[in-house]
Amino acid sequence: MSSTKAYRRLALAIGKVFIYLGQHGIKATSTRIVQKLKKSTELDKEGMNEYQSIEKKEKHTRLITNFHEYDEFIRKVIQLEFYGKPIKECLVEHRLDFLSFVKFFGSSPPDCDPFSQEYADWEISFFNFLAGKEYDSQSEGYQICDLEWLMNQPPTINMDITTRMQGMKTYTDLLEVCKPTRDMSVLEMGSGLGNLLELFGRCGCNVTGIEASEGSSTYARQVLSAQNIKNEIIKGTFYDIEFTNSLFDIIIFESAFHHCGEPLRLLNILNKKLSKDGKLLFLNEPIEPVFERPWGVVRYDGESAMQIRRRGWLELGYRLDFFEELLRRTGFILQNSHTTPDGGMLHVAVINE
């Protein structure tokens, strides 16, 4: 057998392994390995044809109307990642057709109080239908990065420089709202890799994070401790914060609150964890003036659709009027909202005395 054919078989075999891992919800570090393989061998003909079809740009939004199309969309995303291509354009091009899936589900959204158990049960059941499995809060801890590799990289490697620059502008805006002082107590709900906590820690704050991912928790703990930032990173669900004895001056959700399936329960807990003059902040959350329902599975964009079915993540949305009432019922009041430098929104709530 020639060396070229051997390399091709090796590339094809590794490719199938990565595709299998991707379809089963496991993030492999495929991009770097494929890039190395490309340097030493050509892709097989079948693989190249698939690669070229993925490269092809769509001229309009493609509605996902059935589960066959849904799973083909997920497969396409996995293939893009496999070949080291960005998935953003693919996500933008696709959209879930809500009415088609409601028809398959066999039940329409109930016309009832959005704070009722009946309403919540329908939304979670519909989510389970789309995801193809029962919701498990542990799914929110899916590790989306190669932790061992990440720990050996510079701190900026976990995002591209343009995204980081835009994020830092928004973080500067956030700091102006929070006005951090030395020994201020800051809690981030869904703290991820600890980027935001690191910023507050460098301002002299004592930082706490709660994060479902074991790997992300470990990484954040290591990065913060290496800088002598006083920190406590809790590996657990949002609701586990109930068991801490601390009060916090600042509590922040950054693109995390929409993963909460019991918002009333969680905000009631946080009302007891926020200091009297503290602030509860929601940064870049899907809280919109117009949604067809008060809250629930109301976002049908490609990214939300992908995360629901591929990773089992709750991708909920909240209509602004419902969100304000949610705050009121849990002892908060929306103090102000404004657009951030990166085009998102920052909502600031305080305890309603």
C-alpha positions in Angstrom: 0.0 0.0 0.0 1.3 3.5 -0.9 2.0 6.0 1.8 -0.6 8.4 0.2 -3.4 5.8 0.5 -2.4 5.0 4.0 -2.6 8.6 5.0 -6.0 8.9 3.3 -7.3 5.9 5.2 -5.9 7.3 8.4 -7.5 10.7 7.8 -10.9 9.1 7.0 -10.8 6.9 10.1 -10.0 9.8 12.4 -12.7 11.9 10.7 -15.3 9.2 11.4 -14.2 9.1 15.0 -14.6 12.9 15.4 -18.0 12.8 13.7 -19.2 10.0 16.0 -18.0 12.0 19.0 -19.7 15.2 17.8 -23.0 13.4 17.2 -22.8 12.0 20.8 -22.3 15.4 22.4 -18.6 15.1 23.1 -16.3 18.0 22.1 -13.1 16.7 20.5 -10.2 19.0 19.6 -10.8 18.1 15.9 -9.8 21.4 14.3 -6.1 21.4 15.3 -5.6 17.7 14.4 -7.4 18.1 11.0 -5.2 21.1 10.2 -2.1 19.0 10.9 -3.5 16.2 8.7 -4.1 18.6 5.8 -0.4 19.4 5.8 0.6 15.8 5.2 -2.1 14.4 3.1 -5.1 15.2 0.9 -8.7 14.6 2.0 -10.4 11.7 0.4 -12.7 12.4 -2.5 -15.9 11.8 -0.5 -14.7 14.1 2.3 -13.7 16.9 -0.2 -17.1 16.8 -1.8 -18.7 17.1 1.6 -16.4 20.0 2.5 -17.3 21.8 -0.8 -21.0 21.4 -0.1 -20.6 22.8 3.3 -18.7 25.8 1.8 -21.7 26.6 -0.4 -23.5 29.7 0.8 -27.3 29.8 1.1 -29.0 32.9 -0.3 -31.9 32.8 2.1 -33.0 31.6 5.5 -33.6 27.8 5.6 -36.6 26.9 7.7 -36.2 23.7 9.7 -39.6 22.0 9.4 -39.1 18.4 10.6 -36.7 16.3 12.6 -34.9 15.0 9.5 -34.0 18.5 8.6 -33.2 19.3 12.2 -30.7 16.5 12.5 -29.2 17.3 9.1 -28.6 20.9 10.3 -26.8 19.5 13.4 -24.7 17.3 11.3 -23.8 20.2 9.1 -22.6 22.2 12.1 -20.5 19.3 13.3 -18.9 18.9 9.8 -18.1 22.6 9.7 -16.3 22.3 13.1 -14.6 19.2 11.9 -13.1 21.1 8.9 -12.1 24.1 11.0 -14.7 26.4 9.5 -16.8 29.0 11.4 -20.3 28.0 12.1 -21.8 31.4 12.6 -23.0 31.8 9.0 -24.7 28.4 9.1 -26.5 29.3 12.3 -27.7 32.6 10.9 -29.0 30.9 7.7 -31.2 28.4 9.6 -34.3 28.9 11.7 -36.7 26.6 13.4 -40.3 26.6 12.1 -42.2 26.7 15.4 -45.7 26.0 13.9 -44.4 22.8 12.2 -43.0 21.4 15.4 -46.0 22.4 17.5 -48.1 20.4 15.0 -45.8 17.3 15.4 -45.9 17.9 19.2 -49.7 17.6 19.1 -50.3 20.4 21.6 -50.4 24.2 21.4 -49.1 26.5 24.1 -51.8 26.8 26.8 -53.7 30.1 27.2 -53.1 30.4 31.0 -51.2 32.4 33.6 -47.4 32.4 32.6 -46.5 31.9 36.3 -48.6 28.8 36.5 -47.2 25.2 36.7 -49.4 24.3 33.7 -47.6 26.9 31.6 -44.1 25.9 32.7 -44.9 22.2 32.2 -45.8 22.8 28.6 -42.7 24.8 27.8 -40.4 22.2 29.4 -42.2 19.4 27.6 -41.9 21.1 24.3 -38.2 21.7 25.0 -37.8 17.9 25.7 -39.6 17.2 22.5 -37.1 19.3 20.5 -34.1 18.1 22.4 -35.1 14.4 22.0 -34.5 13.8 25.7 -35.6 14.9 29.2 -34.0 18.1 30.4 -31.2 17.5 32.9 -29.6 20.5 34.5 -26.2 18.7 34.4 -26.3 19.1 30.6 -25.6 22.8 31.2 -22.2 21.7 32.4 -21.2 20.3 29.0 -17.5 21.0 28.5 -17.0 22.8 25.2 -13.3 23.3 25.3 -10.2 21.1 25.6 -9.3 21.9 29.2 -5.8 20.4 29.2 -4.9 22.3 26.1 -6.6 25.5 27.3 -4.6 25.6 30.6 -1.4 25.7 28.7 -2.4 28.7 26.5 -2.2 32.5 27.1 -5.3 33.8 28.9 -6.7 35.5 25.7 -6.7 32.3 23.6 -10.3 31.3 24.6 -11.7 33.9 22.2 -10.6 35.8 19.1 -9.1 39.3 19.6 -12.0 41.2 17.9 -14.6 39.5 20.2 -12.4 40.2 23.2 -12.1 43.9 22.3 -15.9 44.2 21.9 -16.4 42.4 25.2 -13.9 44.6 27.0 -15.8 47.7 26.0 -19.0 46.2 27.4 -17.2 45.1 30.5 -15.9 48.7 31.0 -19.5 49.9 30.7 -20.5 47.2 33.3 -17.8 48.4 35.7 -19.1 52.0 35.4 -22.5 50.8 36.5 -21.2 48.6 39.3 -18.5 51.0 40.6 -16.4 48.2 42.2 -14.5 49.0 45.4 -11.9 47.0 47.3 -13.5 44.0 49.2 -16.8 44.4 47.4 -18.5 41.0 47.2 -19.3 39.9 43.6 -21.2 36.7 42.5 -21.5 35.6 38.9 -24.2 33.0 38.1 -22.8 30.8 35.4 -19.2 32.0 35.7 -17.8 29.9 32.9 -14.0 30.3 32.5 -14.0 33.2 34.9 -13.2 36.1 32.5 -15.7 38.5 34.2 -14.7 37.4 37.7 -11.0 38.1 36.8 -11.9 41.6 35.9 -13.7 42.3 39.2 -10.9 40.5 41.1 -8.3 42.9 39.6 -10.4 45.7 41.0 -9.9 44.3 44.5 -13.3 42.5 44.8 -13.8 39.2 46.5 -15.4 37.0 43.7 -17.6 34.0 43.8 -18.8 32.0 40.8 -21.2 29.1 40.4 -20.7 27.0 37.3 -22.2 23.6 36.2 -19.0 22.6 34.3 -16.3 20.8 36.3 -13.7 21.8 33.7 -14.6 25.4 33.5 -14.7 25.6 37.3 -11.3 24.1 37.6 -9.9 26.5 35.0 -11.4 29.6 36.6 -10.2 28.6 40.0 -6.6 28.1 38.8 -6.5 31.4 36.8 -7.9 33.5 39.6 -5.8 31.9 42.3 -2.6 32.4 40.3 -3.2 36.1 40.5 -3.9 36.0 44.2 -7.6 37.0 43.6 -9.7 35.9 46.5 -12.2 33.5 45.0 -14.7 30.8 45.6 -15.8 28.8 42.6 -18.7 26.5 43.3 -19.4 23.5 40.9 -23.1 23.2 40.9 -26.5 24.4 39.5 -27.9 27.9 39.9 -30.0 26.7 42.8 -27.0 25.5 44.9 -26.2 29.1 45.7 -29.0 28.8 48.3 -26.6 26.9 50.5 -24.0 29.6 50.8 -24.0 31.9 53.8 -22.7 34.9 52.0 -24.4 38.2 51.0 -23.3 39.8 47.8 -23.1 43.5 46.7 -23.3 42.5 43.0 -24.9 39.5 41.4 -24.5 39.1 37.7 -25.9 36.9 34.9 -24.0 37.2 31.7 -25.8 35.2 28.9 -26.7 32.7 31.6 -30.2 33.5 33.0 -31.9 32.0 30.0 -30.6 28.6 31.0 -32.8 28.7 34.1 -36.0 26.6 34.0 -37.4 27.9 37.3 -36.8 31.7 37.2 -39.3 32.4 40.0 -37.6 30.0 42.3 -34.1 31.3 41.5 -34.9 35.0 41.9 -36.6 34.3 45.3 -33.3 32.6 46.4 -31.2 35.5 45.1 -33.4 38.1 46.9 -32.0 36.6 50.1 -28.4 36.7 48.8 -28.2 40.3 47.7 -27.2 43.0 50.2 -29.6 45.8 51.0 -28.0 48.3 48.5 -26.8 45.7 46.1 -27.5 45.3 42.4 -28.7 42.4 40.3 -27.5 42.6 36.7 -28.6 40.8 33.5 -26.1 41.3 30.7 -26.8 40.2 27.2 -29.9 38.1 28.1 -32.7 37.4 25.6 -35.1 39.8 27.3 -37.1 41.4 24.5 -40.1 43.8 24.2 -41.7 41.5 21.7 -42.0 37.7 22.0 -45.0 35.6 20.9 -45.3 34.2 24.5 -44.3 35.6 27.9 -41.4 33.2 28.3 -40.2 29.8 27.4 -38.9 28.2 24.1 -39.6 31.4 22.1 -36.3 31.7 20.3 -36.1 29.9 17.0 -32.8 31.2 15.6 -30.2 28.7 14.4 -27.9 29.0 17.4 -30.7 28.4 19.9 -32.0 25.4 17.8 -28.5 23.9 17.7 -27.8 24.2 21.4 -31.2 22.7 22.3 -30.9 19.5 20.2 -27.1 19.0 20.3 -26.3 19.8 23.9 -29.6 19.8 25.7 -29.2 23.4 26.9 -32.2 25.4 27.9 -32.4 28.3 25.4 -35.3 30.3 26.8 -36.4 33.9 26.2 -38.4 36.4 28.3 -40.7 39.1 27.2 -39.9 42.4 28.9 -43.3 42.8 30.5 -43.1 39.3 32.0 -39.6 39.9 33.1 -40.5 43.0 35.0 -43.4 41.2 36.7 -41.1 38.4 37.5 -38.8 40.8 39.3 -41.7 42.4 41.1 -43.0 39.1 42.4 -39.6 38.1 43.8 -39.0 41.4 45.6 -37.0 43.3 43.0 -37.6 46.3 40.7 -36.1 47.1 37.4 -34.0 50.2 38.0 -32.8 50.9 34.5 -31.8 49.3 31.1 -29.5 50.4 28.4 -27.7 49.3 25.3 -24.1 48.1 25.7 -21.2 49.0 23.4 -21.4 45.6 21.7 -25.1 46.0 20.9 -26.5 43.9 23.7 -28.6 45.0 26.7 -27.8 45.5 30.4 -30.7 45.4 32.8 -30.1 46.5 36.4 -32.5 45.5 39.2 -32.4 46.3 42.9 -34.4 45.2 45.9 -37.8 46.7 46.1 -38.1 48.2 49.6 
